[in-house]
Amino acid sequence: MQYSHSKLIINLNNIKNNLNIIKKFSKTTICPVIKANAYGLGDVQIAKFLKKNKCKDFWVANISEALKITKKVSNINIYVANGLNKNEEQIFFKNKFIPILNTYEQFRKWTNFLNKKKFFNKLAIQVDTGMCRSGMQDEEILKIYNERSIIKKFKEVIIYTHLASAD
């Protein structure tokens, strides 16, 4: 039987260089994806390092990952890809997490909750542009468009998609 002698070396200087290249070509907020333990690199370690390098926005898969990171890294914005599950509104609100809303139902649930709180900071919506994993379909986007008076209340609205192809 053969055993692999592979070794992963995490070079934080390379991560910093990559971040600086992205910043050079982008005039918008950078939001590193640190889901799944930063793809095995160590989510807390990477988040702390990126925060020191002026990243304040991060993207994770679920609320458990968000809670884990905020126990160790403070004063950051965390976007949660899975959106809202049942009865999670208060957890999101209390921890200032931003759910990436994947369905019209999530949109209604979250905006109704925030309307009661009179709090309209950030709204994040995922649109399915062909990846067919998650995100709102055309008809759901149209419903939201017809309720744009709600969207206008927010200080910031983020529209997100996961491209099916880079071509």
ABEGO torsion letter per residue (X at the ends): XBBBABBBBBBAAAAAAAAAAAAAABABBBBBBABGGGGGAGAAAAAAAAAAAGBABBBBABAAAAAAAAAABBGBBBBBAAEBBBGAAAAAAAAGBBBBBABAAAAAAAAAAAAAAGBBBBBBBBBBAGAGABEBBAAAAAAAAAAAAAAAABABBBBBBBBABAX
